[in-house]
Amino acid sequence: MYLIDLEYQVPLEQVDAARDAHVAFLREQYAQGVFLFSGRKVPRSGGIILARGVTLDELDAILQKDPFRQQGLARYTVTEFVAGMTAPELAQFQEG
């Protein structure tokens, strides 16, 4: 699994202008089964995405398609982790 931390690099007005394209990108990755969760940080300085089922190289290729990345709106930090414990309702995501 991967925790993807987006940090905005531009004013929110620029982020908002690309939001619809970013949401379309997110929806595509949910449909592919790659993204599990996503949302804004509080305060709104970026976002978080939880992904699975791909290699790090595949994930990097996917993230290159994000309009936020293509337009230089956000910086991405990817952390790979193994979900060793989960809440019972999320047990299907536990890896080891």
Secondary structure as UniProt FT lines:
FT   STRAND          2..8
FT   HELIX           12..17
FT   HELIX           19..31
FT   TURN            32..33
FT   STRAND          35..40
FT   STRAND          46..51
FT   HELIX           56..63
FT   TURN            64..65
FT   HELIX           67..70
FT   TURN            71..72
FT   STRAND          74..80
FT   HELIX           88..93
//
